[in-house]
Amino acid sequence: MNFPLQIPASHKSVFEVISKTAASINQPVYIVGGYVRDFYLDRLKQTEPDLDFVTLGSGISLAEKVHQAIEGSHLSVFKQFGTALVKTDEFELEFVGARKESYRKNSRKPIVENGTLEDDQLRRDLTINALSWSLNEEDFGTLVDPFGGIQDLKNKLIRTPIDPKQTFDDDPLRMLRAIRFATQLNFEIEEKTYQAISEMAPRLEIISKERIITELNKIIMSNKPSIGFAHLFHTGLLKQFFPQMHRLQGVKEKNGQTHKDNFWHTLQVLDNVVEYGGDLWLRWAAILHDIAKPPTQRFDNKAGWTFHGHDALGAKWTKGIFRQLGLPLDERMRYVRKLVRLHLRPIALVSEEVSDSAIRRLIFEAGNDIDDLMTLCRADITSKNDNKVERFQKNFNRVEKKIKEVEKKDHIRNWKNPLSGEEIMEALKIKPSKTIGDIKDAVKEAILNGEIPNDHDAAFEYMMDNKDKFLGRSN
């Protein structure tokens, strides 16, 4: 059996096993969707293979037979969805019976019936995701492309297989998926499809926040997430689930003075962070770093437009926004909150006379995230004035050099107090009390101010020298 397309040998071997297995139970089978699309886009090596199989019959029955045919594989059956998953050492193979779907107005959960391959392709979200190859012996490797998906790939066009309003009305999540694929592939969205997204945007309200955030994070992890956010903004989708970010857009003018548009500035910062290789959570810090500018916006006759306190308020908002969007409320949220709170601090340290004490405090507060904080601050430089950008970058180089010097000398990153509560109680013969915390705070301040070095003996000596003051005794 010779597969007519140039695909990896291991993939071809699996397809042949599935083909033979399907023939043994007289169930035609096709590989559909992402794998076929990515083959024609030459993206198979860049992505995890998305191996979805549609069979004319029971997907579960075929999966059970494939599981028996592939030694060492593992089978998971999902009867409520009529699907099954076969895991091998290299692949995850998902099987489903061809089906047609109908939807109720207030739910994205379809009423499912058995159907033909054409029925199954009609329910796909995009033409480029409705491509399939036959894995049947009589036409093995034949492309099935009923909606012109190959031409859309060539034209770099995102389009729905049927009327887009029907597609998005049936399942509003498809609007986000259309934008996500346009962002990931750098494709244009067909005008009729784009217009339908704009008109159907309120339908997103029936979609769970968990499904929305999955698509949004894929947009954020693309090579240029600003493309996706621009689409989300212009179609009205963004304000459906993330109104705080939508409200960043706009410019006010007073006495002939304007400020930069904080929405488009945020997207530039986000793209800049991507250029520096930032992970998902650093990208989220970029998204949220100016999120509280609208309510803190003021006009001062001397200073012009100001946003005093937007860093602190943004940090305060972070947990609520994470909860609203269905993002984790663990150390990842705390990391983002920290960077939002501190994102202005390095900018304040660009003078030649910056003190070691100020650097110590920044390192102390940022801990191991100091490098990511500096990356965010560099990304925050979005001026169109090249000389100004160059000047700021040089200033940050100087601050980073100072951070390395101070850290090498004082070891403040992820600092822990040299004195434990038990040691303080034993040395001063006191019981557990607020005094212990006060002593530890005093030691911390002495170290950060450079009064004593960051080591145990110096801290202990400092405590003993000042014990009468700590214990409220007069000399």
N, C-alpha and C positions, 0 to 999 in steps of 0.2 A: 504493500500500500504506500503510494508516494504522495505526500502532501505537497500541493503545488506552490506553497508559499515558503519563503525563507524564515523559519522560526527556529528557536533553540531546540536541540535534539530532545532534551528532557520534556519539553512541552509537547512535542510531536508524539513522543512515546505515550504520554498520558492520554492524548486525544485518541490514539489508536486503541488503547485499552477501553476507553469509554465507548468508542464506535463499535467495537466487537461485542462488548457487553450489552449495549442497547439493541444490537441486531439479534442477540440470543433471546431476547424477550419481546422482539418485534415492536420496539418503541423508537421511532425516529428521534434524533437528538441533534441539537444545535448549540454552538457556543455563541453567546450574544452579549452585546454591550461593550463594556470598558476594554476588554482584551482586544477585540477586533478594532475598535477605535484607536487604541494606543499603538497597535501594529502599524496602521496606515500613517500614524503621526510619528513613527519611529521613536516611540517613548517606552517601549517594553523594558529597556534596560534601566530607565530612570525611575520606574514605578514598581510597586509590588504588583505582580500579576493579579488581575481581577477576573477570576475564572468562574463565570456564571453560565450554567447550562439549562436550556429549556428542552423539555421532552414532550412529545405528544402522548401523554399518559401520566402515570404517577411518578412524580419526581422522587418521592421517597422510595418507591420500589426500585427505581434505577440506581439510586444512591446505595441502597443495600447490596445490590449486585456488584457495583463498582467497589464497594468496601471489601467484599469477599475476593475480588479479583486482584486487589492491590495489597500485598502482604505488608503487615505492620501499620496499616492505616487505621484511623479512628473515626467512628460514625456518630454524628449527633442528629437526632430527628426532632423536628419542630412541627408536630401534627397540626397545631392550631393554625399554622401558616401554610401547611402543605409543602414544606421545604425540608431539605436535609443537607448536612454538611459533611463531607469526607475530607479529613485532614491527613496529609502525607508528610513525610519529612520536609518536602519542598513547597507543597501547595495546599491551599484550601479550595476545595471544589464544591460549589454550591449548586444544588439541583432543585428545579421546580417544574411542575407540570404547566404546559401552555394554558393560559387562562385569559378570560375577558373580565373586565371590571365595570361596575357601575357604582356611583357615589350618591350619598345623601348630602344635602346642603350644609349641614352642621357638623360634618365629620369627614376626616381624610381617610377613614378606614373603609375600604371598598367592599361591596358585595361581590364575591368572586364565584365565577362559574368556569367549568372546563371550556377550553377554546382551541382554536387553531393557532399555528405560528403567526399568521397575519393578525389575529386577535391580540396575541401577546405583544407583537411589535407596535400595534396601535396604542397600547397603554404606556409605551415608553415616553420619557419626558422630553427628549430631544432627538432629532433625526440622527445625530452622530452617535447616539447611544442605542439606536434601534438596528444597527448593523449586526449581521450574524453570518456565521459560516456553518454550512452543513457538515456534520460528522458522520453522515450515512454513506455506506459503501458505494452506492450508485452515483453519488455526486459529491464525494468527500472533498472538502475544501472550497466548495462553491459559495460565492458571496450572495447573500440575500439582502437586498437594499431597496425596500419598497418606497422609501420617501426621499431618495436622493441624498443620503447622508455622505456618500463619498464626494459628491460635488460640493457639499457644504464644508467638508474638511478642506478641499482645495481652495474654496473661497474664504476660508476662515470665518464661517458664519454660524451663529447660534440660532436655531429655529426649531419650532415644535412640529411633530409629525402631523397633527391635526390642528384645527382651529385653536390658537393659543388661549383664547378665553375659556374654551372648554377644558383644555389641558390644565390650566391654572385653577379653574373653578373646582375641578375634580380633586386636585391635590395642590394646594397653595405652596407647599414646600418647593415645588418645581420652579417657582419664581426665583427663589434663592439659589437653587441648583443651576439655573440658567446663568445667573450672574457669576456664580462660583466658577463654572466652566469657562465663561468669557474671560474671567480674570486669570485663571490658571493657564489657559491656552493662548491668551492675548488675541481672542477672536472678537469680532463685532457681533452685536445682537441685532437680528433682523428687525426692521422698523415696526412691522406689524406685531411681532412678539414683544418688543420693547413697550409699545403702546399698551398692549394687553397687561403687562406687568404693572404699569402705572395705574391703569383703571382697576385692576384686581387687587392692588396692594392691601386694602382693608381685610381681604379674606385671610390674610396671614394670622389673624387673631385666633383661628381655630387650631393653629400649630403649636405644639408644646415648645417651651423654651429650650428643652434638651435637644430637640431636632434642629431648632434654629441655631443654637450655639455651635453645633457640630459643623454646619455649613459655614457659619461666620468664621470659625477658627481656621477652616481650610482656605478661606479667602485671605485671612491674616497671614497664613503661612505661605502664600504665593510669592513669586518673585517681585511683584509690584502690587501690593494690596490696595494702593490708592485707586487703582482702576475699579476694583470691586466696590469700594466705599463711595466712589463718585456715582456709580450706577445705583447703589442703594439709596443715595441721597436724592438723585434726580427722579427716580421712580416713586419716591415716597415710602419705600419699604423701611428705611432706616428709622424714621420717626414712629413706625409701628411698634418696634421693640427696643429702640435705644434712643429715646427722645433727648436725653442729655447731650448726646453727641450731635444730634441734628441741630440743637439750639446754639451750637458753637458758630454756625454759619451766619455771616452778616457783618457789615461794617457801619459804624456810626460816625457822624461828623458833627463837630461843634467848633465854632470860631475858626473854620477852615482847617481844623486838624482831624485827621482820621487815624485809625489803628489798623493793623493787619487783620485779615479775615482768619479767625482762629480755627475754623474748620479746615480750610485748605492748608493752613500752616501745619496743623496736626497731621494731615496726610503726608505732607513733605517730610516731617520728622519721622513718621512711620516708615516711609520708603528709605530714608537715610539709615535708620536702624537696621533695616534689611540689608543694606549695602555693607554694614559692619558685621553682618552675620548673626544678628540677635535672634534668640529663641522666642517661642510663643509668648512667654511671660514678660520678657523685655519689650516685645512689641506691644503687649497690653499696657505696659507702663508708658510707652510713647502715646498710645491712644488716650490715656487718662491724664497725662501730665498737665494739660491745661483745661481739663473738663469743667472746673469750677470758675472759669473766667467770666462767663455771663453774669452771675449774681454778684461778683466782686468788682464789676466795671464801674469806674468813677471818672469824672472829668475834673481836673484841677487846672486853674488858669495858668499856673506856672509850670507844672509838670506835664500837662496834657492828659492823655488817657492813662489810667493806672488800673492795676488788677491786684491790689495789695491783699495778701492772705489767700490767694487762689491755690497756693501749694498746700497749705494746711487744710483748707476746706475740701480740696480735691482728695486728699488723703482720708479725710473723714467720710467722704462719700464712697470711697472705694469698696468697702465691704457691702454696702447696700446695692451698689451697681452689680457686683459679682453675684449677689443673691438674686437680684432681679433677672439677670441673664442666665442663671444656671451654671455659673462658673464655680470652681471649688473654693471653699472658705478656709483652706488650710494654709500651709506655709507659702504656697504660691500667691495667694491673695495678700498675705503679709509682706511678701517680697515686693509686689507691685505697689502696695500702699507705702512702703518705705521709700521707694524710688520717687513716687509722686511727691511725697513730703519733702524730700531732700533735693529735688531737681534744680532748685535755684541756688543751692549752697555753693557749689563749685564756682559759679559765675561771680559770686561775691568775693572769691579768693584770688582774683587775677592780678592784683596789684603786686608790684615788686616787693613791697614791705610786708607781705602776708606773714603772720607769726606762726611759729611751730605749734603754739597752743591751738590756733584755729584749725590747723591741719590735723592735729591730734583728735580734736572733737569731731571733725568730719569722718575720719577713719573709724573712730569709736562708734559713731552712729551708723555708718554704712556697713561696717564689718567686712565680710567677704564679698559683699556686693559693691564695693567701692569701684571696681573696674567697670561693672555694668552701669553704675551711676555716671561715670565719666563718659562712657559711650553714649548714653542718653543725652548728656549735656552737649556733646559734640554734634549729635544729630539735631539738636534743637537750634543750631545755627542755620537759619534759612534765608538770610539776607541775600538780596540780588546784587549787593555791593561786594564785589570780589575782594577789594582791599579790606573791608570790614570783616569778611569771613576769614581772610588770612590772618588778620590781627587777632581775632578771637581764638583761632586754632593755635597760634603761637602762645597765647596766654594759657590755654589749656595744657599745652606741652610743658610749660613752666610749672603749672600746678601739679601735673602728674609726676614730674621730676621731684618736686618737693615732697609729694606723698610717699614716693619710694624712699627718699632719704630719711624722712621721719619714721616711717614704718621699720626700716632697717635698724634704726637706732633705738626706737622705743617699743616696738612690737605691740602696737595698740589694736591691730585688727583682731576681731573676735576676742576682745579683752575680757578677762575675768579678774575679779578683785583678788589681790594677793593674800588677803586676810579672810579667813572663814569666820562665821559666827561663833563656832565652838572655840576657836583660838582666842577671839576677842573676850569671850566670857571667862575663859580660864585665866588669861593674862590680867584682866581687870577685876576678877572676882565678882562678876555681876551675873544676874539672872537674865533670861530672855526678856527683851524690852525694846522699845523704840530706839533707845540709845545705840544699840548695835547697828541698826540701819543707818543712823546718823553718822556713826564712825566710818562705816564703809563708804558712805557718800562723800565724806570729807577726804578720805584716802583717794577716792576716784578723782575728785576735783584737784587735789594736790598733784596727782600724776598728770592729768590732762593739762594743767597749767604749767607744768614743767618744774614745779617746786621740788619734787623728788623723782628719782628714776623709777621705772616700772619694774620693781622687783620686790620680793618678799621682805628682805631685811630692811630695806629703806622704808617700806610701808609700816613695818612693825615699830621701827625706831620713831617714825613720825607719830604713830599712835601713842607711844609711851611718853614722848616729849609733850604731847598735848592732852594727856589723860585727865588732868585736873579740869581743863576746859570742857572736855567731853562729858565728864561726870558732874559738872556744875559746881566744882569746888573752887574756892579762892586760893590764890597762892600764899 
